[in-house]
Amino acid sequence: MIVKETRIKTGSGHKALAAHILQGEKNEAILLLEGSEYWLKDWAKEAKREGLTYGLRHIAFNPEQAMTDPELSEFADRLCEELGADKAYRALILHQKDGKRHGHLILPEWQHDHVLSSRFSYMRLEKVARLEEIRLGQPLIAGRHDAAIATALRKEGKHREAGLVEALIPEGIPLPRAAYTSQARRITERQALDLPALKKEITALWQQSGEKLPAFRRLLQEQGLVMRKGDKSATRPGAHIIETADGTLIGSFTRLTKIRMKDFRALLMQEALPAEEPRFVRPVAARAHRLRPHTARPPRVLPADAMILPLRRNTRPQITSLSQTQALNSGFAHYLTDWKKEVARCEHVIRQNPLSLYGPVPTRDQVFQNILREIRPLRIKLKKAQETLDLAYQEREAAYASLLGGLSGRRHKADEAFEKAMLILAEILRYLIETLLHLFGLREQLPQPLTVPVPTARERDLKNYYDQKRQYVSALLDKERTLVLLKPLYKKSIENRKEEQSKAETSYRPTLEAAQNRLHQLRQLPGLHKDLDEATRKAFFRAQHIGQLEQALMILQADHLKTDLPQKEFFKREIETTTRKKPAPNPQTNHNPSVSPPLS
């Protein structure tokens, strides 16, 4: 039994999933056992309200042998038990294709008061599938996680089932991997393409080509397919994709042909090497006969397969733009691409400035106006809480002045009302002060939300509490006195800001200097091969030809270490900050040659 799990993001909504499971055109029959489209819509809204990244979980299970509807429903129950989902809080739909039925189980990510478990969900679902196959006596299907499943079954005490699963683990064979995702298959189906058939055809073409890339490209072209470099070259360098002539993506070359990326890069390097040209061997002895007797030398003994490279005197050099590298050798084009990327990275490091993240320094009046606008609703709540407390205090005094206040319970009610009003006032005051500290950047965490009314479990001794906080209440209710309290907070926040800016600038300086030196080296690189000796120049051009930028830099650095001539200086030290000045000309020692011939 094959079980696949897909988590639907909250932003994607439920419509695409509902159209797939409830309106599938290729299904012979659709049986809705539990749930409806309205349930999916409600679950998606609930996930959005809770702020979840994923809203729905779609689990598709397809048995190898036919199962009845009750058996499929019981298997869905076991999936819910494994994930800890509520069985009454799910949607179950059965599809029939080619006379066989498979199921679709949709679960909400938000389960009443917690998020549905997703820890090792792929392994856990495969474990449930293996147990179901063992229970029904169906043949076991090997998967990528059989070793982990066997270990988990032994921990649960199911040793017989663990032994059966361990028998599926191959020895010395890489784990199975899907050639394409279910999403890719749905995309190709909408474009009227049969992805499984194309995958088999591509595999056959790869075997027919003898695992040679040039022959494989020709076979693909004959079938109307194209293999090119992928668009995600930054994250997966060297990856190639296969697509149709009209640009429809089929899949990755390595995934479709089951070739390791390491081996594929070696094939690309082999393809990039220039083809061997026929060379002609001239006997050395023939040249010796043409020499004069006194200059004749004994002929040089060469091996039988010795070849001499011909001189191409009729070829003319071509000038190619750095932005048009498709006509160049693939290795040298890769070298130029790395060079341009390194130059762009260094320029980006030089251009970026961490101090720009802080923006301009706001004035004190602007900060105070923004703060007062933010705390205006809280000041209104604080004023209402004080008015409620004053009324409760007056009612309490009147109750204690009454002769029958103790007997009628008036004093007790007045004490409770006064106590609640005092707690509410203290809670609002606490939240207002923490909000001020957070707005000024003096408190990293957000203030705890208001808990009004204050629960009785948090009560404490409130005797003289209002008298102790009276000065803060009166100050925060008066605008002028509130501004006086804000001044030291503003001053401290500005000091913290300057300290952070100084630290950021200090930590950024070494990176900036290193990028400047690196950029200087890279800009000088195209013209530095003129002063190199022949062996070093050949090694340098070879590194350029195969696309190794770092190797070319190392060759130049090694040549710089062998000589002390100033004209070959390439790698400057990062600590060098002063420029070397030329000495002033000395008319007594410097004798420039005369331009005109001397008079006779």
C-alpha positions as CSV (number, residue, x, y, z in Angstrom):
1,M,0.0,0.0,0.0
2,I,1.3,3.4,-1.0
3,V,0.6,6.3,1.4
4,K,1.4,9.9,0.5
5,E,1.0,13.0,2.7
6,T,0.7,16.6,1.5
7,R,0.4,19.6,3.8
8,I,-1.8,22.4,2.2
9,K,-0.7,25.9,3.1
10,T,-3.2,28.2,4.7
11,G,-2.7,30.9,2.0
12,S,-3.5,28.4,-0.8
13,G,-7.0,27.8,0.5
14,H,-9.2,24.8,0.0
15,K,-10.5,25.2,-3.5
16,A,-7.8,23.4,-5.4
17,L,-7.9,20.4,-3.1
18,A,-11.7,20.3,-3.2
19,A,-11.7,20.3,-7.0
20,H,-9.2,17.4,-7.0
21,I,-11.0,15.1,-4.6
22,L,-14.6,16.0,-5.3
23,Q,-14.6,16.7,-9.0
24,G,-11.9,14.5,-10.5
25,E,-12.7,14.0,-14.2
26,K,-10.6,10.8,-14.6
27,N,-12.4,8.9,-11.8
28,E,-15.0,6.4,-12.6
29,A,-16.8,6.9,-9.4
30,I,-16.5,9.3,-6.3
31,L,-17.8,8.2,-3.0
32,L,-18.1,10.8,-0.2
33,L,-18.1,8.8,3.1
34,E,-17.5,11.7,5.5
35,G,-17.2,15.5,5.3
36,S,-18.0,18.0,2.7
37,E,-16.5,21.0,0.9
38,Y,-17.9,23.3,3.5
39,W,-15.9,21.5,6.2
40,L,-12.7,22.1,4.2
41,K,-13.5,25.8,3.9
42,D,-14.3,26.1,7.6
43,W,-11.0,24.3,8.5
44,A,-9.0,26.6,6.3
45,K,-10.6,29.7,7.9
46,E,-9.9,28.3,11.3
47,A,-6.2,27.8,10.5
48,K,-6.0,31.3,9.2
49,R,-7.7,32.6,12.3
50,E,-5.1,30.8,14.5
51,G,-2.2,32.1,12.4
52,L,-1.0,28.6,11.2
53,T,1.3,28.1,8.2
54,Y,-0.5,24.9,7.1
55,G,-4.3,24.6,7.3
56,L,-5.1,21.1,5.8
57,R,-3.4,17.8,5.6
58,H,-4.1,15.5,2.6
59,I,-3.3,11.8,2.9
60,A,-3.8,9.6,-0.2
61,F,-3.6,5.8,0.2
62,N,-3.7,3.4,-2.7
63,P,-3.7,-0.4,-1.9
64,E,-1.8,-2.8,-4.1
65,Q,-4.7,-5.3,-4.0
66,A,-8.4,-4.4,-3.9
67,M,-9.9,-3.5,-0.5
68,T,-13.5,-3.1,0.5
69,D,-15.0,0.2,1.5
70,P,-15.1,-0.8,5.3
71,E,-11.5,-1.9,5.1
72,L,-10.4,1.4,3.6
73,S,-12.4,3.3,6.3
74,E,-10.8,1.2,9.1
75,F,-7.4,2.0,7.6
76,A,-8.2,5.7,7.7
77,D,-9.1,5.2,11.4
78,R,-5.6,3.8,12.1
79,L,-4.0,6.7,10.3
80,C,-5.9,9.1,12.6
81,E,-4.8,7.1,15.6
82,E,-1.2,7.3,14.6
83,L,-1.3,11.1,14.1
84,G,-3.5,11.7,17.1
85,A,-6.3,13.2,15.1
86,D,-10.0,13.3,16.0
87,K,-11.9,10.6,13.9
88,A,-15.1,12.7,14.0
89,Y,-13.2,15.7,12.6
90,R,-12.1,14.5,9.2
91,A,-13.2,14.1,5.6
92,L,-12.9,10.7,3.8
93,I,-13.5,10.3,0.0
94,L,-13.0,7.2,-2.1
95,H,-12.1,7.3,-5.8
96,Q,-12.4,4.4,-8.3
97,K,-10.0,4.1,-11.3
98,D,-9.7,1.1,-13.5
99,G,-12.0,-0.9,-11.2
100,K,-9.8,-0.3,-8.1
101,R,-10.6,2.1,-5.3
102,H,-8.2,4.3,-3.3
103,G,-8.9,6.8,-0.5
104,H,-8.3,10.4,0.3
105,L,-8.2,11.5,3.9
106,I,-8.3,15.2,4.7
107,L,-7.5,16.3,8.3
108,P,-7.5,19.9,9.7
109,E,-4.1,21.0,11.1
110,W,-5.9,22.7,14.1
111,Q,-7.3,20.0,16.3
112,H,-9.5,21.8,18.9
113,D,-6.7,23.1,21.0
114,H,-3.4,21.9,19.4
115,V,-1.8,21.5,16.0
116,L,-1.8,18.0,14.4
117,S,1.4,16.1,14.9
118,S,3.9,16.2,12.0
119,R,7.0,14.6,13.6
120,F,8.4,11.9,11.3
121,S,5.0,11.7,9.7
122,Y,6.3,10.0,6.5
123,M,7.9,7.1,8.5
124,R,4.8,6.7,10.7
125,L,2.4,6.6,7.8
126,E,4.6,4.0,6.1
127,K,4.6,2.0,9.3
128,V,0.8,1.9,9.4
129,A,0.8,0.8,5.7
130,R,3.2,-2.1,6.4
131,L,1.1,-3.2,9.4
132,E,-2.1,-3.1,7.3
133,E,-0.4,-5.2,4.5
134,I,0.7,-7.8,7.1
135,R,-2.8,-7.9,8.7
136,L,-4.5,-8.4,5.3
137,G,-1.9,-10.8,4.0
138,Q,-1.0,-8.6,1.1
139,P,2.6,-8.5,-0.4
140,L,4.8,-5.9,1.4
141,I,6.0,-2.9,-0.6
142,A,9.6,-1.7,0.1
143,G,10.1,1.9,1.0
144,R,12.8,4.4,2.0
145,H,12.2,4.1,5.7
146,D,12.0,0.3,6.2
147,A,15.0,0.3,8.6
148,A,13.5,3.0,10.8
149,I,10.1,1.3,10.7
150,A,11.6,-2.0,11.8
151,T,13.3,-0.3,14.8
152,A,10.0,1.4,15.8
153,L,8.1,-1.9,15.6
154,R,10.7,-3.6,17.9
155,K,10.3,-0.8,20.4
156,E,6.5,-1.4,20.4
157,G,7.1,-5.2,21.0
158,K,6.0,-6.3,17.5
159,H,9.0,-8.4,16.7
160,R,7.4,-10.6,14.0
161,E,6.3,-7.6,12.0
162,A,9.7,-6.0,12.4
163,G,11.4,-9.1,11.0
164,L,9.1,-9.1,8.0
165,V,9.9,-5.4,7.3
166,E,13.6,-6.0,7.8
167,A,13.5,-8.6,5.0
168,L,12.6,-5.8,2.6
169,I,15.8,-3.8,3.2
170,P,18.2,-4.2,0.3
171,E,21.9,-4.6,0.9
172,G,24.3,-2.3,-0.9
173,I,21.6,-0.7,-3.0
174,P,20.7,3.0,-2.6
175,L,17.3,3.7,-1.1
176,P,14.4,4.1,-3.6
177,R,13.5,7.6,-4.6
178,A,10.5,9.0,-6.4
179,A,11.3,10.1,-9.9
180,Y,8.7,12.9,-9.7
181,T,6.3,14.4,-7.2
182,S,2.6,14.1,-7.2
183,Q,2.4,17.9,-7.8
184,A,4.5,17.6,-10.9
185,R,2.3,14.7,-12.2
186,R,-0.8,16.8,-11.7
187,I,0.8,19.7,-13.6
188,T,1.7,17.5,-16.6
189,E,-1.8,15.9,-16.6
190,R,-3.3,19.3,-16.9
191,Q,-1.1,19.9,-19.9
192,A,-2.1,16.6,-21.5
193,L,1.2,14.9,-20.9
194,D,1.7,11.4,-19.4
195,L,4.6,11.8,-17.0
196,P,5.1,8.1,-16.1
197,A,5.4,7.3,-19.8
198,L,7.8,10.1,-20.5
199,K,9.9,9.0,-17.5
200,K,10.2,5.4,-19.0
201,E,11.0,6.8,-22.4
202,I,13.8,9.1,-21.0
203,T,15.3,6.2,-19.1
204,A,15.3,4.1,-22.2
205,L,17.0,6.9,-24.2
206,W,19.7,7.2,-21.5
207,Q,20.5,3.5,-21.7
208,Q,20.4,3.6,-25.5
209,S,23.0,6.5,-25.6
210,G,25.5,4.4,-23.6
211,E,25.4,7.0,-20.8
212,K,27.0,9.6,-23.0
213,L,25.7,13.1,-22.8
214,P,26.2,14.2,-26.5
215,A,24.4,11.1,-27.8
216,F,21.7,11.5,-25.2
217,R,21.1,15.1,-26.2
218,R,20.7,14.0,-29.9
219,L,18.2,11.3,-28.9
220,L,16.2,13.8,-26.9
221,Q,16.2,16.2,-29.8
222,E,14.8,13.5,-32.1
223,Q,12.0,12.9,-29.6
224,G,11.2,16.7,-29.4
225,L,12.7,17.1,-25.9
226,V,15.4,19.4,-24.7
227,M,17.9,19.2,-21.8
228,R,19.2,22.5,-20.5
229,K,20.8,24.0,-17.4
230,G,18.3,24.6,-14.5
231,D,17.0,28.0,-13.4
232,K,18.1,27.3,-9.7
233,S,21.8,27.6,-10.4
234,A,22.5,29.5,-7.2
235,T,21.1,26.7,-4.9
236,R,21.9,23.7,-7.1
237,P,24.9,24.4,-9.4
238,G,25.2,22.2,-12.3
239,A,21.6,20.8,-12.2
240,H,20.0,20.2,-15.6
241,I,16.3,19.8,-16.4
242,I,14.4,18.1,-19.3
243,E,11.5,19.8,-20.9
244,T,9.4,19.7,-24.1
245,A,10.1,21.9,-27.1
246,D,7.3,24.4,-25.9
247,G,9.0,24.8,-22.5
248,T,6.8,22.3,-20.4
249,L,8.9,21.0,-17.5
250,I,9.2,17.2,-17.2
251,G,11.7,16.9,-14.4
252,S,15.3,16.9,-13.3
253,F,17.8,14.8,-15.3
254,T,19.4,13.2,-12.2
255,R,16.0,12.4,-10.7
256,L,14.6,10.9,-13.9
257,T,17.7,8.8,-14.7
258,K,18.7,7.9,-11.1
259,I,22.2,9.4,-11.6
260,R,24.1,10.8,-8.7
261,M,24.9,14.5,-8.9
262,K,28.6,13.8,-8.4
263,D,28.7,11.5,-11.4
264,F,26.6,13.9,-13.5
265,R,29.1,16.7,-12.9
266,A,31.9,14.4,-14.0
267,L,30.0,13.8,-17.2
268,L,29.6,17.5,-17.8
269,M,33.3,18.0,-17.4
270,Q,34.0,15.2,-19.8
271,E,31.6,16.8,-22.3
272,A,33.2,20.2,-21.9
273,L,36.7,19.0,-22.9
274,P,37.6,19.8,-26.6
275,A,37.4,16.9,-29.1
276,E,40.7,15.4,-30.1
277,E,41.8,16.5,-33.6
278,P,43.8,14.4,-36.0
279,R,47.5,15.3,-35.8
280,F,50.3,14.4,-38.1
281,V,53.7,13.0,-37.0
282,R,56.8,14.1,-38.8
283,P,59.8,11.8,-38.4
284,V,62.6,13.5,-36.5
285,A,65.2,11.7,-38.6
286,A,64.0,13.5,-41.8
287,R,64.7,16.9,-40.2
288,A,68.2,15.8,-39.1
289,H,69.2,14.9,-42.7
290,R,68.5,18.5,-43.8
291,L,70.9,19.9,-41.2
292,R,74.5,20.7,-42.0
293,P,77.1,18.2,-41.0
294,H,78.6,20.3,-38.2
295,T,75.2,21.1,-36.7
296,A,73.7,17.6,-37.1
297,R,72.5,15.9,-33.9
298,P,71.5,12.4,-33.3
299,P,67.8,11.8,-33.9
300,R,65.5,12.0,-30.8
301,V,64.0,8.7,-29.9
302,L,60.2,9.2,-29.6
303,P,57.5,6.6,-28.8
304,A,55.5,5.1,-31.6
305,D,52.3,7.0,-30.8
306,A,54.0,10.4,-30.4
307,M,52.0,13.4,-31.9
308,I,53.0,17.0,-32.6
309,L,50.4,19.7,-32.2
310,P,49.9,21.6,-35.4
311,L,50.2,25.4,-35.5
312,R,46.9,27.1,-36.5
313,R,48.3,30.1,-38.4
314,N,45.2,30.7,-40.4
315,T,42.8,31.2,-37.5
316,R,42.0,34.7,-36.2
317,P,41.2,35.5,-32.6
318,Q,37.6,36.3,-31.8
319,I,36.4,39.0,-29.4
320,T,33.4,37.9,-27.3
321,S,31.4,39.9,-24.9
322,L,31.3,38.8,-21.2
323,S,27.5,38.8,-21.4
324,Q,27.4,36.4,-24.4
325,T,29.2,33.3,-23.3
326,Q,27.1,30.7,-25.1
327,A,29.5,30.5,-28.0
328,L,32.5,29.8,-25.8
329,N,33.8,26.6,-24.4
330,S,31.6,25.4,-21.5
331,G,34.5,25.3,-19.1
332,F,35.7,28.8,-19.9
333,A,32.1,30.1,-19.9
334,H,31.8,28.6,-16.4
335,Y,35.0,30.4,-15.4
336,L,33.7,33.7,-16.6
337,T,30.4,33.2,-14.8
338,D,32.2,32.5,-11.5
339,W,34.4,35.6,-12.1
340,K,31.3,37.8,-12.7
341,K,29.5,36.4,-9.7
342,E,32.5,37.0,-7.4
343,V,32.8,40.6,-8.7
344,A,29.1,41.2,-8.1
345,R,29.4,39.8,-4.6
346,C,32.3,42.0,-3.7
347,E,30.5,45.1,-5.1
348,H,27.3,44.2,-3.1
349,V,29.3,43.9,0.1
350,I,30.9,47.3,-0.6
351,R,27.5,48.9,-1.4
352,Q,25.7,47.6,1.6
353,N,25.7,49.6,4.8
354,P,24.3,48.1,8.0
355,L,23.7,51.6,9.4
356,S,20.9,52.2,6.8
357,L,18.7,49.7,8.7
358,Y,18.3,52.1,11.5
359,G,17.2,55.0,9.3
360,P,17.4,58.7,10.3
361,V,17.4,59.7,13.9
362,P,13.8,60.9,14.8
363,T,13.4,64.1,16.7
364,R,12.1,64.2,20.2
365,D,8.8,65.8,19.3
366,Q,8.1,63.2,16.6
367,V,8.9,60.3,19.1
368,F,6.6,61.9,21.7
369,Q,3.7,62.4,19.3
370,N,4.0,58.8,18.1
371,I,4.1,57.4,21.6
372,L,1.1,59.5,22.8
373,R,-0.8,58.3,19.7
374,E,0.0,54.7,20.6
375,I,-0.9,54.9,24.3
376,R,-4.1,57.1,23.8
377,P,-6.5,54.1,24.1
378,L,-4.7,52.9,27.3
379,R,-4.9,56.3,28.9
380,I,-8.6,56.4,28.2
381,K,-8.9,53.0,29.9
382,L,-6.8,54.2,32.8
383,K,-9.1,57.2,33.3
384,K,-12.2,55.1,33.3
385,A,-10.6,52.7,35.7
386,Q,-9.8,55.6,38.1
387,E,-13.4,56.9,37.9
388,T,-14.7,53.4,38.7
389,L,-12.3,53.2,41.6
390,D,-13.4,56.6,43.0
391,L,-17.1,55.5,42.8
392,A,-16.3,52.2,44.5
393,Y,-14.4,54.1,47.2
394,Q,-17.3,56.5,47.9
395,E,-19.7,53.5,48.0
396,R,-17.4,51.8,50.5
397,E,-17.2,54.8,52.8
398,A,-21.0,55.1,52.7
399,A,-21.4,51.4,53.5
400,Y,-19.1,51.7,56.5
401,A,-21.0,54.8,57.7
402,S,-24.3,53.0,57.6
403,L,-25.4,51.4,60.9
404,L,-27.0,48.4,59.1
405,G,-24.2,48.0,56.5
406,G,-22.6,45.0,58.2
407,L,-25.9,43.2,58.8
408,S,-27.2,43.7,55.2
409,G,-23.9,42.7,53.6
410,R,-23.5,46.1,52.0
411,R,-20.0,46.5,53.5
412,H,-18.9,43.1,52.0
413,K,-20.1,44.0,48.6
414,A,-18.5,47.4,48.7
415,D,-15.2,45.8,49.7
416,E,-15.3,43.4,46.8
417,A,-16.2,46.2,44.3
418,F,-13.4,48.4,45.7
419,E,-10.9,45.4,45.5
420,K,-11.9,44.6,41.9
421,A,-11.6,48.2,40.8
422,M,-8.2,48.5,42.5
423,L,-6.9,45.3,40.7
424,I,-8.2,46.5,37.3
425,L,-6.5,49.9,37.8
426,A,-3.2,48.2,38.8
427,E,-3.3,45.9,35.8
428,I,-3.9,48.7,33.3
429,L,-1.1,50.7,34.9
430,R,1.3,47.7,34.6
431,Y,0.4,47.2,31.0
432,L,0.8,50.9,30.1
433,I,4.3,51.1,31.7
434,E,5.5,47.9,30.0
435,T,4.1,49.3,26.7
436,L,6.1,52.5,27.0
437,L,9.3,50.5,27.7
438,H,8.7,48.4,24.6
439,L,7.9,51.3,22.3
440,F,11.2,53.0,23.3
441,G,13.1,49.7,22.7
442,L,14.1,49.3,26.3
443,R,12.1,46.1,26.6
444,E,12.6,43.3,24.1
445,Q,9.5,41.3,24.9
446,L,5.9,42.5,24.3
447,P,4.0,43.3,27.4
448,Q,1.7,40.5,28.7
449,P,-1.8,41.1,27.5
450,L,-4.4,42.7,29.8
451,T,-6.3,40.2,32.0
452,V,-9.4,42.2,32.9
453,P,-11.1,41.4,35.2
454,V,-8.1,40.3,37.3
455,P,-8.4,36.8,38.5
456,T,-8.7,36.3,42.3
457,A,-5.7,33.9,42.3
458,R,-3.5,36.9,41.7
459,E,-4.7,39.0,44.6
460,R,-2.2,40.3,47.1
461,D,-2.1,42.9,49.9
462,L,-3.7,46.0,48.4
463,K,-3.5,48.1,51.5
464,N,-2.1,51.6,50.6
465,Y,-1.5,50.3,47.0
466,Y,-3.5,53.1,45.5
467,D,-1.6,55.7,47.6
468,Q,1.7,54.3,46.4
469,K,0.7,54.5,42.7
470,R,-1.2,57.8,42.9
471,Q,1.8,59.8,41.7
472,Y,2.2,57.6,38.5
473,V,-1.5,57.7,37.8
474,S,-1.7,61.5,38.1
475,A,1.5,61.9,36.0
476,L,0.3,59.7,33.2
477,L,-3.1,61.4,33.2
478,D,-1.5,64.8,32.8
479,K,0.1,65.5,29.4
480,E,2.8,67.8,30.5
481,R,4.0,65.5,33.3
482,T,3.8,62.5,30.9
483,L,6.2,64.3,28.6
484,V,8.6,64.9,31.5
485,L,8.6,61.1,32.2
486,L,9.3,60.4,28.5
487,K,12.5,62.6,28.3
488,P,14.8,60.2,30.2
489,L,13.4,57.2,28.3
490,Y,14.1,58.9,25.0
491,K,17.7,59.8,26.0
492,K,18.4,56.2,27.0
493,S,17.0,54.8,23.8
494,I,19.2,57.1,21.7
495,E,22.3,56.0,23.7
496,N,21.4,52.4,23.0
497,R,21.0,53.1,19.3
498,K,24.4,54.8,19.0
499,E,26.1,51.9,20.8
500,E,24.5,49.4,18.4
501,Q,25.5,51.5,15.3
502,S,29.1,51.6,16.6
503,K,29.2,47.9,17.1
504,A,27.7,47.2,13.6
505,E,30.2,49.6,11.9
506,T,33.2,47.9,13.7
507,S,32.1,44.4,12.8
508,Y,31.4,45.5,9.2
509,R,34.8,47.1,8.5
510,P,36.9,43.8,8.1
511,T,34.3,42.5,5.6
512,L,34.4,45.7,3.7
513,E,38.2,45.8,3.4
514,A,38.4,42.1,2.4
515,A,35.8,42.7,-0.3
516,Q,37.6,45.8,-1.6
517,N,40.9,43.8,-1.9
518,R,39.2,40.9,-3.5
519,L,37.5,43.2,-6.0
520,H,40.8,44.8,-6.8
521,Q,42.3,41.4,-7.5
522,L,39.4,40.3,-9.7
523,R,39.5,43.4,-11.8
524,Q,43.3,43.0,-12.4
525,L,42.9,39.3,-13.3
526,P,42.1,39.5,-17.1
527,G,45.4,41.2,-17.9
528,L,47.9,39.7,-15.5
529,H,49.0,36.7,-17.7
530,K,51.4,38.9,-19.8
531,D,54.3,38.8,-17.3
532,L,54.0,35.1,-16.5
533,D,56.5,32.5,-17.7
534,E,55.4,29.9,-20.2
535,A,54.6,27.0,-17.8
536,T,52.7,29.3,-15.4
537,R,50.8,30.8,-18.3
538,K,49.7,27.4,-19.6
539,A,48.5,26.3,-16.2
540,F,46.7,29.6,-15.9
541,F,44.9,29.2,-19.3
542,R,44.1,25.6,-18.4
543,A,42.4,26.7,-15.2
544,Q,40.4,29.2,-17.2
545,H,39.5,26.6,-19.8
546,I,38.0,24.2,-17.3
547,G,36.2,27.0,-15.4
548,Q,38.2,27.0,-12.1
549,L,38.4,30.6,-10.9
550,E,39.9,29.8,-7.5
551,Q,42.6,27.6,-9.1
552,A,43.6,30.5,-11.5
553,L,43.9,32.8,-8.5
554,M,46.1,30.2,-6.6
555,I,48.4,29.9,-9.7
556,L,48.9,33.7,-9.8
557,Q,49.5,33.7,-6.0
558,A,52.1,30.9,-6.3
559,D,53.9,32.8,-9.1
560,H,53.9,35.9,-6.9
561,L,55.6,34.1,-4.1
562,K,58.4,32.9,-6.4
563,T,59.5,36.4,-7.4
564,D,60.0,39.7,-5.7
565,L,59.5,41.9,-8.8
566,P,57.1,44.7,-8.1
567,Q,55.4,44.5,-11.5
568,K,54.2,41.0,-10.7
569,E,52.6,42.0,-7.4
570,F,49.0,40.8,-7.5
571,F,47.8,39.8,-4.0
572,K,47.9,42.8,-1.7
573,R,47.8,42.3,2.0
574,E,44.5,43.2,3.6
575,I,46.3,45.3,6.3
576,E,48.0,47.5,3.7
577,T,46.2,50.8,3.8
578,T,48.8,53.3,2.4
579,T,49.6,53.5,-1.3
580,R,53.2,53.3,-2.5
581,K,54.4,56.6,-3.9
582,K,56.9,57.0,-6.7
583,P,60.2,58.8,-5.9
584,A,60.7,62.3,-7.2
585,P,62.7,62.5,-10.4
586,N,66.4,63.4,-10.0
587,P,67.8,65.4,-13.0
588,Q,71.4,64.3,-12.1
589,T,70.7,60.5,-12.4
590,N,67.8,60.3,-14.8
591,H,68.9,60.7,-18.3
592,N,66.1,60.4,-20.8
593,P,67.3,59.5,-24.3
594,S,67.0,62.3,-26.8
595,V,64.3,62.1,-29.4
596,S,66.2,63.7,-32.2
597,P,69.5,62.3,-33.5
598,P,72.6,64.2,-32.4
599,L,74.1,66.8,-34.7
600,S,77.3,65.8,-36.3
